[in-house]
Every structure is written in C-alpha cells, then in structure tokens.
C-alpha cells in the first residue's frame, strides 16, 4: 500500500495520535505525516504511506494556508493559550493598530524564532523536552515568508480572527507572538486550523475511519511523464542519470515503468543532464 491520505485532524490530539490510529488499520508499511499540527490545532494533516513517505521533502516545501484566532493580553511560554502565563497586561491597542500590524506582516519575509515548545531538535533532543525540564534552550531564527496575512474579523474582546498563507518552516504561534511584539503587546494563538498544503485542501480530507488513498501517480498528475524501453527503464530503476538524448526540458519530470506507474522523479542540473531526485 503506497499513497497519500488527507486527514482532518480534530483539535485536542497530537499528530502522532492520528498516526497511531492509522497504524492499527494499515499494517506492514511505513507511515508518517508531512508537517506536524500542534494539539491545539485542527485541520489538514497529510499522511504518507509506504513509498509515498519519500514525498516528505516535496510536500514540506509547499506553502500552507491557515485560519485562526489571536488573543491579546497574556504572554504564554508556548505562544498559545495551552501554555503557562508568564506575564499579563490589559491591551491598549485599537482596531487601527491591529490593521497596521497585519499590514506590516502581510507579504513579509523575515527571520522568525520558533517557540521553545516545538519539536525542533537541539543537540539531538527536542526543544520542548528542554522546556518541560525548565532548561533554557536557544533556537536560531529562520527565514520565513508570510505571503498573505489578513484580518477576517474586527478586533473585539482583545481578539481577532485571521487567514494566512505562509512558507515552509513558519510557526503560526510565533507569528501571533511577533504580531503582539510589533504592537508592543502580548499576543498568543487561541485557535488554529490548517486549510491547505500546496494543492491539498482540508475540504477534501476525511477522518481516520474513512480515509481514501491518493496514489503517487495522482500526486504527479501535472508533471511531464516519460516512458522508455525495457533496457532504459531498468537503468532508471538503478538510479542512472539522464541527458538530452532522452528529453529536453527545464522542469522536473517523472519516469513511468512498463505498467505506467511512477518509478522516479528527475530534476535538471544543467548542461542537458538530469539526476534522480526521488526513486520509488
């Protein structure tokens, strides 16, 4: 069994809880997810099964769309309302201030520091493990792009709803915190839902009890496809590089086997040469 599952994760459980349930139903193959959702968050969780786990880096690189709610007034150690309150103050901002903050981060590339309560590894150990032990941990900022950051409600009761489209590596909890910092206030994530990852939408997702498998071929439906003779196909399966004798393109493409199944993804490297990027 190889392919992609689109799961609509409910709030209150971890991403691995979803994997654990699926492993009870899908046995004998590797299963993993492409992009963790915090327990607070709900929405689209992409699960990769079998050889589709090799798509992890491709899917991780896709843009992601979220909706949610940010609340002002408390500084949480986790940057969301599930954490511990470290400090509190009554917000002094207005609707106009919030608009100014959203406009600042809209279409912005900046160096974002992840929250200490994250699964990023420091010296082989997850950051949240240090945090839970009360140990100080320093996480390096990473370049992220906030492609869009839009208010979807008025600022009321110290809260505002939003929708955002972001690059890989972006933490929405950090975005909420950074919005507050920009406005000289404390802010945290109250709710979060992942709406999209690349071409996949939560509206197409199912529960773990009613999953539907998307094939690897379906994932590559819009890619250029090449099919060779038996000898060349065997070489491709062994990881051979291709060149302009086989194709002439500046884009990535896939190679099919004799039955029409994708066996490799190739990328151009210049000088009319192409190297295998993923072998299935």
C-alpha positions as a Markdown table, in Angstrom:
| # | Residue | x | y | z |
|---|---|---|---|---|
| 1 | Unk | 0.0 | 0.0 | 0.0 |
| 2 | Unk | 1.5 | 3.3 | -1.2 |
| 3 | Unk | 0.0 | 6.7 | -1.3 |
| 4 | Unk | -1.2 | 9.8 | 0.4 |
| 5 | Unk | -4.0 | 10.2 | 3.0 |
| 6 | Unk | -5.7 | 13.6 | 3.7 |
| 7 | Unk | -6.8 | 13.5 | 7.3 |
| 8 | Unk | -8.9 | 16.2 | 9.1 |
| 9 | Unk | -7.3 | 16.2 | 12.5 |
| 10 | Unk | -9.5 | 17.4 | 15.3 |
| 11 | Unk | -8.2 | 19.8 | 18.0 |
| 12 | Unk | -7.1 | 18.2 | 21.2 |
| 13 | Unk | -5.0 | 15.3 | 19.9 |
| 14 | Unk | -1.4 | 15.1 | 18.6 |
| 15 | Unk | -0.4 | 14.4 | 15.0 |
| 16 | Unk | 1.1 | 11.2 | 16.2 |
| 17 | Unk | -2.2 | 10.1 | 17.8 |
| 18 | Unk | -3.5 | 10.1 | 14.2 |
| 19 | Unk | -0.6 | 8.0 | 13.0 |
| 20 | Unk | -1.1 | 5.6 | 15.9 |
| 21 | Unk | -4.8 | 5.1 | 15.0 |
| 22 | Unk | -3.9 | 4.6 | 11.3 |
| 23 | Unk | -1.2 | 2.0 | 12.1 |
| 24 | Unk | -4.0 | -0.1 | 13.7 |
| 25 | Unk | -5.7 | -0.2 | 10.3 |
| 26 | Unk | -2.8 | -0.1 | 7.9 |
| 27 | Unk | -0.2 | -2.8 | 8.8 |
| 28 | Unk | 3.1 | -3.8 | 7.4 |
| 29 | Unk | 4.1 | -0.5 | 5.8 |
| 30 | Unk | 5.8 | 2.7 | 6.9 |
| 31 | Unk | 3.5 | 5.6 | 7.8 |
| 32 | Unk | 4.4 | 9.2 | 8.6 |
| 33 | Unk | 3.0 | 12.7 | 8.4 |
| 34 | Unk | 4.2 | 15.7 | 6.4 |
| 35 | Unk | 4.0 | 18.6 | 8.8 |
| 36 | Unk | 3.1 | 18.4 | 12.5 |
| 37 | Unk | -0.1 | 20.0 | 13.8 |
| 38 | Unk | 0.0 | 21.0 | 17.5 |
| 39 | Unk | -2.7 | 19.5 | 19.7 |
| 40 | Unk | -4.4 | 22.9 | 19.8 |
| 41 | Unk | -4.7 | 23.0 | 16.0 |
| 42 | Unk | -7.1 | 21.2 | 13.8 |
| 43 | Unk | -7.3 | 20.7 | 10.0 |
| 44 | Unk | -5.3 | 19.2 | 7.2 |
| 45 | Unk | -2.8 | 16.5 | 8.2 |
| 46 | Unk | -1.1 | 14.8 | 5.2 |
| 47 | Unk | -0.2 | 11.2 | 6.0 |
| 48 | Unk | 2.3 | 9.4 | 3.7 |
| 49 | Unk | 2.1 | 5.6 | 3.4 |
| 50 | Unk | 4.7 | 3.2 | 2.0 |
| 51 | Unk | 7.0 | 4.5 | -0.7 |
| 52 | Unk | 5.0 | 7.8 | -0.6 |
| 53 | Unk | 7.0 | 8.7 | 2.5 |
| 54 | Unk | 9.7 | 9.7 | 0.1 |
| 55 | Unk | 7.5 | 12.7 | -0.9 |
| 56 | Unk | 8.1 | 14.2 | 2.6 |
| 57 | Unk | 10.5 | 16.9 | 1.5 |
| 58 | Unk | 8.4 | 17.9 | -1.6 |
| 59 | Unk | 5.2 | 18.3 | 0.5 |
| 60 | Unk | 7.1 | 20.1 | 3.3 |
| 61 | Unk | 8.3 | 22.7 | 0.9 |
| 62 | Unk | 4.7 | 23.6 | -0.2 |
| 63 | Unk | 3.0 | 26.8 | 1.0 |
| 64 | Unk | 0.5 | 26.3 | 3.8 |
| 65 | Unk | -2.7 | 28.2 | 4.5 |
| 66 | Unk | -4.2 | 28.6 | 8.0 |
| 67 | Unk | -7.1 | 30.3 | 9.7 |
| 68 | Unk | -7.4 | 31.0 | 13.3 |
| 69 | Unk | -7.8 | 33.5 | 16.2 |
| 70 | Unk | -5.2 | 35.6 | 18.0 |
| 71 | Unk | -5.9 | 36.9 | 21.5 |
| 72 | Unk | -4.0 | 39.8 | 23.2 |
| 73 | Unk | -3.2 | 40.3 | 26.8 |
| 74 | Unk | -1.1 | 37.4 | 28.1 |
| 75 | Unk | 2.4 | 36.2 | 27.5 |
| 76 | Unk | 2.4 | 32.4 | 27.2 |
| 77 | Unk | 5.6 | 30.3 | 27.3 |
| 78 | Unk | 4.3 | 28.3 | 24.4 |
| 79 | Unk | 2.9 | 31.3 | 22.4 |
| 80 | Unk | -0.6 | 29.7 | 22.5 |
| 81 | Unk | -3.3 | 29.5 | 25.2 |
| 82 | Unk | -2.3 | 26.0 | 26.2 |
| 83 | Unk | 0.9 | 27.2 | 27.8 |
| 84 | Unk | 1.7 | 28.8 | 31.1 |
| 85 | Unk | 1.1 | 32.5 | 31.6 |
| 86 | Unk | 4.3 | 34.3 | 32.3 |
| 87 | Unk | 3.0 | 37.9 | 32.3 |
| 88 | Unk | -0.2 | 39.8 | 31.7 |
| 89 | Unk | -1.3 | 43.3 | 30.9 |
| 90 | Unk | -4.5 | 44.9 | 29.5 |
| 91 | Unk | -4.0 | 45.6 | 25.8 |
| 92 | Unk | -4.1 | 49.3 | 24.8 |
| 93 | Unk | -4.4 | 48.8 | 21.1 |
| 94 | Unk | -7.2 | 49.8 | 18.8 |
| 95 | Unk | -8.7 | 48.4 | 15.6 |
| 96 | Unk | -6.4 | 50.7 | 13.6 |
| 97 | Unk | -3.3 | 49.4 | 15.4 |
| 98 | Unk | -4.3 | 45.8 | 14.6 |
| 99 | Unk | -4.8 | 46.7 | 11.0 |
| 100 | Unk | -1.3 | 48.3 | 11.0 |
| 101 | Unk | 0.1 | 45.1 | 12.5 |
| 102 | Unk | -1.5 | 42.9 | 9.9 |
| 103 | Unk | -0.3 | 45.2 | 7.1 |
| 104 | Unk | 3.3 | 45.0 | 8.4 |
| 105 | Unk | 3.5 | 41.2 | 8.3 |
| 106 | Unk | 1.5 | 40.8 | 5.0 |
| 107 | Unk | 3.9 | 39.8 | 2.2 |
| 108 | Unk | 6.8 | 40.0 | 4.6 |
| 109 | Unk | 10.0 | 37.9 | 4.6 |
| 110 | Unk | 11.7 | 38.0 | 8.0 |
| 111 | Unk | 13.8 | 36.0 | 10.4 |
| 112 | Unk | 11.4 | 34.2 | 12.7 |
| 113 | Unk | 12.4 | 32.5 | 16.0 |
| 114 | Unk | 10.5 | 29.2 | 16.7 |
| 115 | Unk | 8.7 | 28.8 | 20.0 |
| 116 | Unk | 10.7 | 26.8 | 22.6 |
| 117 | Unk | 7.8 | 24.4 | 22.8 |
| 118 | Unk | 8.5 | 22.9 | 19.4 |
| 119 | Unk | 9.7 | 19.6 | 18.1 |
| 120 | Unk | 12.9 | 21.1 | 16.6 |
| 121 | Unk | 16.0 | 19.3 | 17.8 |
| 122 | Unk | 18.8 | 20.8 | 19.7 |
| 123 | Unk | 21.8 | 18.6 | 20.3 |
| 124 | Unk | 19.7 | 15.6 | 19.4 |
| 125 | Unk | 16.9 | 16.4 | 21.8 |
| 126 | Unk | 13.6 | 18.1 | 21.1 |
| 127 | Unk | 13.3 | 21.7 | 22.2 |
| 128 | Unk | 10.1 | 21.1 | 24.1 |
| 129 | Unk | 11.8 | 18.4 | 26.2 |
| 130 | Unk | 14.3 | 21.1 | 27.5 |
| 131 | Unk | 11.4 | 23.5 | 28.1 |
| 132 | Unk | 9.5 | 20.9 | 30.1 |
| 133 | Unk | 12.6 | 20.3 | 32.2 |
| 134 | Unk | 12.8 | 24.0 | 32.9 |
| 135 | Unk | 16.1 | 24.3 | 31.0 |
| 136 | Unk | 17.0 | 27.2 | 28.8 |
| 137 | Unk | 17.2 | 26.4 | 25.1 |
| 138 | Unk | 18.2 | 28.8 | 22.3 |
| 139 | Unk | 16.6 | 28.3 | 18.9 |
| 140 | Unk | 18.1 | 30.0 | 15.9 |
| 141 | Unk | 15.8 | 32.3 | 13.9 |
| 142 | Unk | 14.9 | 31.0 | 10.4 |
| 143 | Unk | 13.9 | 32.9 | 7.3 |
| 144 | Unk | 10.2 | 32.6 | 6.6 |
| 145 | Unk | 7.8 | 34.4 | 4.2 |
| 146 | Unk | 4.3 | 35.5 | 5.2 |
| 147 | Unk | 2.7 | 35.6 | 1.7 |
| 148 | Unk | -0.6 | 36.9 | 3.0 |
| 149 | Unk | -1.8 | 37.9 | 6.4 |
| 150 | Unk | -5.4 | 39.0 | 6.5 |
| 151 | Unk | -7.9 | 40.0 | 9.3 |
| 152 | Unk | -11.2 | 38.2 | 8.9 |
| 153 | Unk | -12.9 | 39.9 | 11.8 |
| 154 | Unk | -12.9 | 43.1 | 13.7 |
| 155 | Unk | -10.7 | 43.5 | 16.8 |
| 156 | Unk | -13.1 | 42.8 | 19.7 |
| 157 | Unk | -12.7 | 41.5 | 23.2 |
| 158 | Unk | -9.0 | 41.6 | 22.7 |
| 159 | Unk | -9.3 | 39.0 | 19.9 |
| 160 | Unk | -9.0 | 39.0 | 16.1 |
| 161 | Unk | -9.5 | 36.3 | 13.5 |
| 162 | Unk | -7.2 | 35.8 | 10.6 |
| 163 | Unk | -6.2 | 33.9 | 7.5 |
| 164 | Unk | -2.6 | 33.5 | 6.4 |
| 165 | Unk | -0.6 | 31.8 | 3.6 |
| 166 | Unk | 3.0 | 31.0 | 4.7 |
| 167 | Unk | 6.2 | 29.4 | 3.5 |
| 168 | Unk | 7.7 | 26.2 | 5.0 |
| 169 | Unk | 9.2 | 26.5 | 8.5 |
| 170 | Unk | 6.7 | 29.1 | 9.6 |
| 171 | Unk | 5.3 | 28.8 | 13.1 |
| 172 | Unk | 1.9 | 30.5 | 13.4 |
| 173 | Unk | 2.4 | 30.6 | 17.1 |
| 174 | Unk | 5.5 | 32.7 | 16.5 |
| 175 | Unk | 3.6 | 34.9 | 14.0 |
| 176 | Unk | 1.0 | 35.6 | 16.7 |
| 177 | Unk | 3.7 | 36.4 | 19.2 |
| 178 | Unk | 5.5 | 38.6 | 16.7 |
| 179 | Unk | 2.4 | 40.5 | 15.9 |
| 180 | Unk | 1.9 | 41.3 | 19.6 |
| 181 | Unk | 5.6 | 42.3 | 19.9 |
| 182 | Unk | 5.3 | 44.6 | 16.9 |
| 183 | Unk | 2.3 | 46.4 | 18.6 |
| 184 | Unk | 4.1 | 46.4 | 22.0 |
| 185 | Unk | 1.6 | 44.0 | 23.4 |
| 186 | Unk | 1.4 | 40.3 | 24.4 |
| 187 | Unk | -0.4 | 38.1 | 21.9 |
| 188 | Unk | -0.9 | 34.3 | 21.6 |
| 189 | Unk | -2.7 | 31.8 | 19.3 |
| 190 | Unk | -6.2 | 30.9 | 20.6 |
| 191 | Unk | -7.3 | 28.7 | 17.7 |
| 192 | Unk | -5.7 | 27.4 | 14.5 |
| 193 | Unk | -6.9 | 25.4 | 11.5 |
| 194 | Unk | -4.7 | 24.3 | 8.6 |
| 195 | Unk | -6.8 | 24.8 | 5.5 |
| 196 | Unk | -4.3 | 23.9 | 2.7 |
| 197 | Unk | -0.9 | 22.4 | 2.0 |
| 198 | Unk | 0.1 | 23.1 | -1.6 |
| 199 | Unk | -2.7 | 21.6 | -3.8 |
| 200 | Unk | -4.4 | 19.7 | -1.0 |
| 201 | Unk | -7.3 | 21.2 | 0.9 |
| 202 | Unk | -8.9 | 20.3 | 4.2 |
| 203 | Unk | -12.3 | 20.2 | 2.5 |
| 204 | Unk | -11.0 | 17.0 | 0.7 |
| 205 | Unk | -9.8 | 15.4 | 4.0 |
| 206 | Unk | -11.5 | 12.6 | 5.9 |
| 207 | Unk | -11.4 | 11.1 | 9.3 |
| 208 | Unk | -9.1 | 8.2 | 10.2 |
| 209 | Unk | -12.1 | 5.8 | 9.9 |
| 210 | Unk | -13.0 | 6.9 | 6.3 |
| 211 | Unk | -9.6 | 7.6 | 4.7 |
| 212 | Unk | -9.1 | 7.5 | 0.9 |
| 213 | Unk | -5.8 | 6.7 | -0.7 |
| 214 | Unk | -4.3 | 9.2 | -3.2 |
| 215 | Unk | -1.9 | 7.3 | -5.5 |
| 216 | Unk | 1.7 | 8.5 | -6.2 |
| 217 | Unk | 0.6 | 8.7 | -9.9 |
| 218 | Unk | -2.2 | 11.1 | -8.9 |
| 219 | Unk | 0.2 | 13.3 | -7.0 |
| 220 | Unk | 2.3 | 13.7 | -10.1 |
| 221 | Unk | -0.6 | 14.1 | -12.5 |
| 222 | Unk | 0.5 | 17.5 | -13.7 |
| 223 | Unk | 4.2 | 16.6 | -14.2 |
| 224 | Unk | 5.7 | 15.7 | -17.6 |
| 225 | Unk | 5.9 | 11.9 | -17.9 |
| 226 | Unk | 8.4 | 9.8 | -19.8 |
| 227 | Unk | 8.3 | 6.1 | -20.6 |
| 228 | Unk | 11.3 | 4.2 | -22.0 |
| 229 | Unk | 12.2 | 0.8 | -23.4 |
| 230 | Unk | 12.8 | -2.1 | -21.1 |
| 231 | Unk | 16.6 | -1.5 | -21.0 |
| 232 | Unk | 16.4 | 2.2 | -20.2 |
| 233 | Unk | 13.7 | 1.6 | -17.7 |
| 234 | Unk | 16.0 | -0.9 | -15.9 |
| 235 | Unk | 18.7 | 1.7 | -15.8 |
| 236 | Unk | 16.3 | 4.3 | -14.4 |
| 237 | Unk | 15.4 | 1.8 | -11.6 |
| 238 | Unk | 19.1 | 1.6 | -10.8 |
| 239 | Unk | 19.4 | 5.4 | -10.5 |
| 240 | Unk | 21.1 | 6.3 | -13.7 |
| 241 | Unk | 21.3 | 10.0 | -14.7 |
| 242 | Unk | 19.6 | 11.0 | -18.0 |
| 243 | Unk | 20.5 | 13.6 | -20.6 |
| 244 | Unk | 19.3 | 15.4 | -23.6 |
| 245 | Unk | 19.2 | 12.2 | -25.6 |
| 246 | Unk | 16.1 | 11.2 | -23.6 |
| 247 | Unk | 14.4 | 14.5 | -23.1 |
| 248 | Unk | 14.8 | 18.3 | -23.4 |
| 249 | Unk | 13.1 | 20.2 | -20.5 |
| 250 | Unk | 14.0 | 22.7 | -17.9 |
| 251 | Unk | 11.4 | 21.3 | -15.4 |
| 252 | Unk | 11.2 | 18.3 | -13.2 |
| 253 | Unk | 9.6 | 15.2 | -14.7 |
| 254 | Unk | 8.7 | 11.6 | -13.8 |
| 255 | Unk | 9.6 | 8.3 | -15.4 |
| 256 | Unk | 7.0 | 5.5 | -15.6 |
| 257 | Unk | 7.6 | 1.8 | -15.7 |
| 258 | Unk | 6.1 | -0.6 | -18.2 |
| 259 | Unk | 2.8 | -0.7 | -16.3 |
| 260 | Unk | 2.5 | 3.1 | -16.2 |
| 261 | Unk | 3.5 | 3.6 | -12.5 |
| 262 | Unk | 5.8 | 6.4 | -11.4 |
| 263 | Unk | 9.3 | 5.0 | -10.6 |
| 264 | Unk | 11.4 | 8.1 | -10.4 |
| 265 | Unk | 11.3 | 11.9 | -10.2 |
| 266 | Unk | 14.1 | 13.6 | -12.1 |
| 267 | Unk | 15.4 | 17.2 | -11.8 |
| 268 | Unk | 17.5 | 19.2 | -14.3 |
| 269 | Unk | 21.1 | 20.1 | -13.2 |
| 270 | Unk | 22.2 | 22.0 | -16.3 |
| 271 | Unk | 24.2 | 21.0 | -19.4 |
| 272 | Unk | 21.3 | 18.9 | -20.6 |
| 273 | Unk | 21.6 | 16.5 | -17.7 |
| 274 | Unk | 19.0 | 15.2 | -15.2 |
| 275 | Unk | 19.6 | 13.4 | -11.9 |
| 276 | Unk | 17.1 | 11.3 | -10.0 |
| 277 | Unk | 15.6 | 13.2 | -7.1 |
| 278 | Unk | 13.4 | 10.5 | -5.7 |
| 279 | Unk | 13.3 | 6.8 | -6.5 |
| 280 | Unk | 10.1 | 4.9 | -5.8 |
